[in-house]
Amino acid sequence: MLAEAGRVLEEAATRQRHALDLTVVAIAGATGSGKSTLFNALARTQLSEAGVRRPTTAVPIACAWTDRADQAEGILDRLGIPPRARRQPVRPYDQGLHGLVLLDLPDHDSATTGHREQVDRMLSLVDAVIWVVDPEKYADAVLHERYLRPLSGYAEVTFVVLNQVDRLSGDAADQVLDDLRRLLDEDGLALGEHGEPGAMVMALSALTGEGVGELREALAQFTAGRNVPERRLIADVDGVAARLRPSYVATGRPGLTEVARHEFDDRLAEAVGAQAAGLAAERAWLRDAEYACGTSWSRARRSLGRGRGARGEGSTSRSTPDTPAPPTAGRTVSRPLVEQAVRALAHEAATGLPDPWAQAVRDAAGRGAEGLADALDEAAADAAAASVGTGMRPTARTGHRRKDRKGWMVRKRRAVRKGGAAEPGARVVRPRWWAVATAVQSALTALQLAGMAWLLGLATDTFGGEWWAPGVLVTGGGVGGPVVAWCCRMLSRGPARRRALETERRLRTAAAGCGRERVLEPVAAELLRYREVRAQYAIAAGGS
């Protein structure tokens, strides 16, 4: 298709180098239609051989009505008309036909293959065509399917002449002419009736001269405007543009909508487990808050259980503030979800595009998908390292890697206290109110222990006093500790939820950035290239 477009542009440039005030009109038709007879009738002399032998015309015959022989010679050289086939009209010639170069072509249905090839080549080079049909073969399928229908876009530079009407009665000639117009309409060939632009349909008899004068006058008006070559070139460009349209014009409004972008980001976030990581961070925060703000007895039980677990006597599945397990450890990105996200995005972006461009968009997305899962793994790990880690005590050392008690490689970083939060890249430290809660719990435990010691002293007569006083201390310490722990749990829910949202946001941002760099931007670049080419096509197609 592009090669054909290049050929049309080359031929257009070649035609423009020759005189545009000369109009090349070819007379074409089937065997026995009377082309040569009509050619001679228009020239008012015997220029082309006409007879019963078929095919009569073996090579195109040319006749030029012009005073500039050199201009006509240049055009005839381009057409490949040999000197022996070039004729001159009778002098003085009809000035109404000045600027006309008339060709008599071989039969388009000739049994000689070379004749048909000459006709096809000439039809692609001339400025206008007079199709000559006769009452017997005006409905010939070869004529309509091979020539008139494909050349329907050239209606304004086309004549269709029903010849040999002398063989028909008046009513029969009108009926045949009406049927011919019906067939031309089915071919999509616009008819220039009632002053409208389109093909001119006439009836005549080249043998008797009936109607030849009207055709000569029509040709005189046709060539007088000196714009027929330009109209033919415009029709050439329009025809190529119409054939190229499926390759450059989309159906609908293809591209990447905001909805498609958001859905792509959501799928990548799901693939890296952003929501699950947020929930894990929330649970970790609540566990650490429970440990830090719980009663001394609960902390002692957890420490005892941790000690047993370190000796292989208990479970180590529960994390503590001193032994955080990285949330992304041992977890990889879901590759099926990544592939599904890329396929969905490519389908959305390519829908409605012409096939070549749709394939280019899919290829761009496919190239970006290669290694995307690994890149997401790395981005998710970096985002988790920057935002995860709850309750780890601050350390003055930075960049130091060590193994924690569970064997995870962790990086201890300098923590920056600022309103209970940590700057990006720093481990989150204990909120200050946790220390207050721990001090209160320690005080309550001390009161409880003091009350128990007092009761023991009363039982052994070591201490004196009323029984109710140590009972109040024991009861107050025993009840106050759980109450403080419960209040701290309620207070921890808000920060825990914020920690979950921050962790999820970081992972979503990291995944979205990775997907944008590897998939969205290459796909958007292909769509931009398509829009640029489509804009150039619209200019070439006349803005249509």
WOUR-V300259 format. One record per backbone hydrogen bond with DSSP energy under -0.5 kcal/mol. NH is the residue of the N-H (numbers start at 1). CO is the residue of the C=O. E is the energy in kcal/mol with one decimal. If there is no record, write none. Layout:
# WOUR-V300259
nh=NH co=CO e=E
nh=NH co=CO e=E
This chain:
# WOUR-V300259
nh=5 co=1 e=-2.1
nh=6 co=2 e=-2.5
nh=7 co=3 e=-2.2
nh=8 co=4 e=-2.5
nh=9 co=5 e=-2.3
nh=10 co=6 e=-2.2
nh=11 co=7 e=-2.8
nh=12 co=8 e=-2.5
nh=13 co=9 e=-2.3
nh=14 co=10 e=-2.3
nh=15 co=11 e=-2.8
nh=16 co=12 e=-2.0
nh=17 co=13 e=-0.8
nh=17 co=14 e=-0.8
nh=18 co=15 e=-1.4
nh=22 co=19 e=-0.8
nh=23 co=99 e=-3.3
nh=24 co=22 e=-0.6
nh=25 co=23 e=-0.7
nh=25 co=101 e=-2.9
nh=26 co=128 e=-2.4
nh=27 co=103 e=-2.9
nh=28 co=26 e=-0.7
nh=28 co=130 e=-2.5
nh=30 co=132 e=-0.7
nh=33 co=30 e=-1.8
nh=38 co=34 e=-2.1
nh=39 co=35 e=-2.7
nh=40 co=36 e=-2.4
nh=41 co=37 e=-2.1
nh=42 co=38 e=-2.4
nh=43 co=39 e=-1.7
nh=44 co=40 e=-1.2
nh=45 co=40 e=-1.6
nh=47 co=45 e=-1.3
nh=58 co=56 e=-0.7
nh=61 co=104 e=-1.8
nh=62 co=85 e=-2.8
nh=63 co=102 e=-2.2
nh=64 co=87 e=-1.0
nh=65 co=100 e=-3.3
nh=66 co=64 e=-1.1
nh=69 co=67 e=-1.1
nh=72 co=68 e=-1.7
nh=73 co=69 e=-2.6
nh=74 co=70 e=-1.9
nh=75 co=71 e=-1.8
nh=76 co=72 e=-2.7
nh=77 co=73 e=-2.4
nh=78 co=74 e=-1.8
nh=79 co=75 e=-2.0
nh=80 co=76 e=-1.0
nh=81 co=76 e=-2.3
nh=82 co=80 e=-0.6
nh=85 co=82 e=-2.0
nh=86 co=83 e=-1.6
nh=87 co=62 e=-3.4
nh=89 co=64 e=-0.5
nh=90 co=43 e=-0.7
nh=97 co=94 e=-1.6
nh=98 co=95 e=-1.5
nh=99 co=65 e=-3.6
nh=100 co=65 e=-0.5
nh=100 co=97 e=-2.1
nh=101 co=23 e=-3.1
nh=102 co=63 e=-3.0
nh=102 co=100 e=-0.5
nh=103 co=25 e=-2.5
nh=104 co=61 e=-2.6
nh=105 co=27 e=-2.1
nh=105 co=103 e=-0.6
nh=108 co=29 e=-2.0
nh=110 co=107 e=-1.2
nh=113 co=111 e=-0.6
nh=115 co=112 e=-0.8
nh=116 co=112 e=-1.3
nh=117 co=113 e=-2.1
nh=118 co=114 e=-2.0
nh=119 co=115 e=-2.2
nh=120 co=116 e=-2.5
nh=121 co=117 e=-2.2
nh=122 co=118 e=-2.6
nh=123 co=119 e=-2.5
nh=124 co=120 e=-1.0
nh=124 co=121 e=-0.5
nh=125 co=122 e=-1.6
nh=126 co=122 e=-2.4
nh=127 co=24 e=-1.6
nh=128 co=24 e=-1.8
nh=129 co=157 e=-1.9
nh=130 co=26 e=-3.5
nh=131 co=129 e=-0.7
nh=131 co=159 e=-3.4
nh=132 co=28 e=-3.1
nh=132 co=130 e=-0.6
nh=133 co=131 e=-0.6
nh=133 co=161 e=-2.8
nh=135 co=163 e=-0.5
nh=138 co=134 e=-0.9
nh=140 co=137 e=-1.5
nh=144 co=140 e=-1.8
nh=145 co=141 e=-3.1
nh=146 co=142 e=-2.0
nh=147 co=142 e=-0.5
nh=147 co=143 e=-1.3
nh=148 co=143 e=-2.3
nh=149 co=144 e=-2.7
nh=151 co=147 e=-1.9
nh=152 co=149 e=-1.4
nh=154 co=151 e=-1.9
nh=155 co=152 e=-1.0
nh=157 co=154 e=-1.5
nh=158 co=155 e=-1.5
nh=159 co=129 e=-2.8
nh=160 co=200 e=-3.0
nh=161 co=131 e=-3.5
nh=162 co=160 e=-0.5
nh=162 co=202 e=-3.3
nh=163 co=133 e=-3.3
nh=163 co=161 e=-0.9
nh=165 co=204 e=-1.7
nh=167 co=164 e=-1.7
nh=168 co=165 e=-1.9
nh=173 co=169 e=-2.6
nh=174 co=170 e=-1.8
nh=175 co=171 e=-2.2
nh=176 co=172 e=-2.6
nh=177 co=173 e=-2.4
nh=178 co=174 e=-2.4
nh=179 co=175 e=-2.4
nh=180 co=176 e=-2.4
nh=181 co=177 e=-2.2
nh=182 co=178 e=-2.0
nh=183 co=179 e=-2.2
nh=184 co=180 e=-2.4
nh=185 co=181 e=-2.2
nh=186 co=182 e=-2.0
nh=187 co=183 e=-1.7
nh=188 co=185 e=-1.2
nh=189 co=184 e=-2.3
nh=190 co=188 e=-0.9
nh=192 co=199 e=-3.5
nh=193 co=191 e=-1.9
nh=196 co=193 e=-1.6
nh=199 co=190 e=-3.5
nh=200 co=158 e=-1.8
nh=201 co=199 e=-0.5
nh=202 co=160 e=-2.3
nh=204 co=162 e=-2.7
nh=205 co=210 e=-3.3
nh=209 co=205 e=-2.1
nh=212 co=209 e=-1.4
nh=213 co=209 e=-0.7
nh=215 co=211 e=-1.7
nh=216 co=212 e=-2.5
nh=217 co=213 e=-2.5
nh=218 co=214 e=-2.3
nh=219 co=215 e=-2.5
nh=220 co=216 e=-2.1
nh=221 co=217 e=-2.4
nh=222 co=218 e=-2.2
nh=223 co=219 e=-2.5
nh=224 co=220 e=-1.3
nh=225 co=221 e=-0.8
nh=226 co=223 e=-1.3
nh=231 co=227 e=-2.2
nh=232 co=228 e=-2.5
nh=233 co=229 e=-2.5
nh=234 co=230 e=-2.6
nh=235 co=231 e=-2.0
nh=236 co=232 e=-2.3
nh=237 co=233 e=-2.5
nh=238 co=234 e=-2.8
nh=239 co=235 e=-2.4
nh=240 co=236 e=-2.4
nh=241 co=237 e=-2.7
nh=242 co=238 e=-2.4
nh=243 co=239 e=-1.9
nh=244 co=240 e=-2.3
nh=245 co=241 e=-1.1
nh=247 co=244 e=-1.7
nh=248 co=244 e=-0.7
nh=248 co=245 e=-1.5
nh=249 co=245 e=-3.0
nh=250 co=248 e=-0.6
nh=251 co=352 e=-2.3
nh=252 co=250 e=-0.6
nh=255 co=348 e=-0.6
nh=257 co=255 e=-0.8
nh=261 co=257 e=-2.1
nh=262 co=258 e=-2.6
nh=263 co=259 e=-2.5
nh=264 co=260 e=-2.2
nh=265 co=261 e=-2.4
nh=266 co=262 e=-2.6
nh=267 co=263 e=-2.3
nh=268 co=264 e=-2.2
nh=269 co=265 e=-2.5
nh=270 co=266 e=-2.2
nh=271 co=267 e=-2.1
nh=272 co=268 e=-2.1
nh=273 co=269 e=-0.6
nh=273 co=270 e=-0.6
nh=274 co=269 e=-2.6
nh=277 co=273 e=-2.6
nh=278 co=274 e=-2.1
nh=279 co=275 e=-2.3
nh=280 co=276 e=-2.4
nh=281 co=277 e=-2.4
nh=282 co=278 e=-2.2
nh=283 co=279 e=-2.6
nh=284 co=280 e=-2.5
nh=285 co=281 e=-2.3
nh=286 co=282 e=-2.3
nh=287 co=283 e=-2.5
nh=288 co=284 e=-2.6
nh=289 co=285 e=-2.7
nh=290 co=286 e=-2.5
nh=291 co=287 e=-2.4
nh=292 co=288 e=-3.0
nh=293 co=289 e=-2.7
nh=294 co=290 e=-1.1
nh=299 co=295 e=-2.1
nh=300 co=296 e=-2.1
nh=301 co=297 e=-2.3
nh=302 co=298 e=-2.2
nh=303 co=299 e=-2.5
nh=304 co=300 e=-2.5
nh=305 co=301 e=-2.5
nh=306 co=302 e=-2.4
nh=307 co=303 e=-2.4
nh=308 co=304 e=-2.3
nh=309 co=305 e=-2.2
nh=310 co=306 e=-2.2
nh=311 co=307 e=-1.0
nh=312 co=309 e=-1.5
nh=313 co=308 e=-3.4
nh=314 co=308 e=-0.7
nh=319 co=317 e=-0.6
nh=320 co=323 e=-0.5
nh=323 co=320 e=-1.2
nh=326 co=324 e=-0.6
nh=329 co=326 e=-1.8
nh=331 co=328 e=-1.9
nh=334 co=271 e=-2.0
nh=335 co=333 e=-0.9
nh=338 co=334 e=-1.8
nh=339 co=335 e=-2.8
nh=340 co=336 e=-2.4
nh=341 co=337 e=-2.3
nh=342 co=338 e=-2.3
nh=343 co=339 e=-2.6
nh=344 co=340 e=-2.5
nh=345 co=341 e=-2.1
nh=346 co=342 e=-2.8
nh=347 co=343 e=-2.6
nh=348 co=344 e=-2.3
nh=349 co=345 e=-2.6
nh=350 co=346 e=-2.2
nh=351 co=347 e=-1.4
nh=353 co=350 e=-2.0
nh=358 co=354 e=-3.0
nh=359 co=355 e=-2.5
nh=360 co=356 e=-1.8
nh=361 co=357 e=-2.3
nh=362 co=358 e=-2.3
nh=363 co=359 e=-2.6
nh=364 co=360 e=-2.2
nh=365 co=361 e=-2.3
nh=366 co=362 e=-2.5
nh=367 co=363 e=-2.6
nh=368 co=364 e=-1.9
nh=369 co=365 e=-1.6
nh=370 co=366 e=-0.8
nh=370 co=367 e=-0.6
nh=371 co=369 e=-0.5
nh=372 co=369 e=-1.8
nh=373 co=369 e=-0.5
nh=375 co=371 e=-2.1
nh=376 co=372 e=-2.6
nh=377 co=373 e=-2.2
nh=378 co=374 e=-2.2
nh=379 co=375 e=-2.7
nh=380 co=376 e=-2.9
nh=381 co=377 e=-2.3
nh=382 co=378 e=-2.3
nh=383 co=379 e=-2.4
nh=384 co=380 e=-2.5
nh=385 co=381 e=-2.4
nh=386 co=382 e=-1.4
nh=387 co=383 e=-1.0
nh=387 co=384 e=-0.5
nh=388 co=384 e=-2.8
nh=392 co=428 e=-1.2
nh=395 co=413 e=-0.7
nh=400 co=412 e=-0.9
nh=401 co=399 e=-0.5
nh=402 co=410 e=-2.1
nh=404 co=408 e=-2.4
nh=407 co=404 e=-1.8
nh=410 co=402 e=-2.8
nh=410 co=408 e=-0.6
nh=412 co=400 e=-2.1
nh=412 co=410 e=-0.6
nh=413 co=411 e=-0.5
nh=417 co=415 e=-0.6
nh=418 co=421 e=-0.9
nh=421 co=418 e=-1.2
nh=425 co=386 e=-1.6
nh=426 co=423 e=-2.4
nh=428 co=389 e=-1.4
nh=434 co=431 e=-1.1
nh=435 co=431 e=-0.9
nh=436 co=432 e=-1.5
nh=437 co=433 e=-2.5
nh=438 co=434 e=-2.7
nh=439 co=435 e=-2.4
nh=440 co=436 e=-2.5
nh=441 co=437 e=-2.7
nh=442 co=438 e=-2.5
nh=443 co=439 e=-2.5
nh=444 co=440 e=-2.7
nh=445 co=441 e=-2.6
nh=446 co=442 e=-2.4
nh=447 co=443 e=-2.4
nh=448 co=444 e=-2.5
nh=449 co=445 e=-2.7
nh=450 co=446 e=-2.8
nh=451 co=447 e=-2.9
nh=452 co=448 e=-2.1
nh=453 co=449 e=-2.6
nh=454 co=450 e=-2.5
nh=455 co=451 e=-2.6
nh=456 co=452 e=-2.3
nh=457 co=453 e=-2.4
nh=458 co=454 e=-2.6
nh=459 co=455 e=-2.3
nh=460 co=456 e=-1.5
nh=461 co=458 e=-0.9
nh=462 co=457 e=-2.9
nh=463 co=457 e=-1.0
nh=470 co=466 e=-0.8
nh=471 co=467 e=-1.3
nh=472 co=468 e=-2.3
nh=473 co=469 e=-1.7
nh=474 co=470 e=-2.7
nh=475 co=471 e=-2.8
nh=476 co=472 e=-3.0
nh=477 co=473 e=-2.6
nh=478 co=474 e=-2.5
nh=479 co=475 e=-2.7
nh=480 co=476 e=-2.8
nh=481 co=477 e=-1.6
nh=482 co=478 e=-0.7
nh=483 co=479 e=-1.8
nh=484 co=480 e=-2.8
nh=485 co=481 e=-2.5
nh=486 co=482 e=-2.7
nh=487 co=483 e=-2.4
nh=488 co=484 e=-2.5
nh=489 co=485 e=-2.1
nh=490 co=486 e=-2.1
nh=491 co=487 e=-2.3
nh=492 co=488 e=-1.8
nh=493 co=489 e=-0.8
nh=493 co=490 e=-0.7
nh=494 co=490 e=-0.5
nh=495 co=491 e=-0.7
nh=496 co=492 e=-2.4
nh=497 co=493 e=-2.4
nh=498 co=494 e=-2.4
nh=499 co=495 e=-2.5
nh=500 co=496 e=-2.1
nh=501 co=497 e=-2.5
nh=502 co=498 e=-2.5
nh=503 co=499 e=-2.3
nh=504 co=500 e=-2.6
nh=505 co=501 e=-2.6
nh=506 co=502 e=-2.4
nh=507 co=503 e=-2.1
nh=508 co=504 e=-2.7
nh=509 co=505 e=-2.9
nh=510 co=506 e=-2.6
nh=511 co=507 e=-2.7
nh=512 co=508 e=-2.9
nh=513 co=509 e=-2.5
nh=514 co=510 e=-2.0
nh=515 co=511 e=-2.6
nh=516 co=512 e=-2.6
nh=517 co=513 e=-2.2
nh=518 co=514 e=-2.2
nh=519 co=515 e=-2.3
nh=520 co=515 e=-2.1
nh=521 co=516 e=-2.8
nh=523 co=519 e=-2.3
nh=524 co=520 e=-2.9
nh=525 co=521 e=-2.2
nh=526 co=522 e=-1.9
nh=527 co=523 e=-2.3
nh=528 co=524 e=-2.3
nh=529 co=525 e=-2.3
nh=530 co=526 e=-2.4
nh=531 co=527 e=-2.2
nh=532 co=528 e=-2.3
nh=533 co=529 e=-2.5
nh=534 co=530 e=-3.0
nh=535 co=531 e=-2.2
nh=536 co=532 e=-1.8
nh=537 co=533 e=-2.5
nh=538 co=534 e=-2.6
nh=539 co=535 e=-1.7
nh=540 co=536 e=-2.3
nh=541 co=537 e=-2.7
nh=542 co=539 e=-1.3
nh=543 co=538 e=-4.5
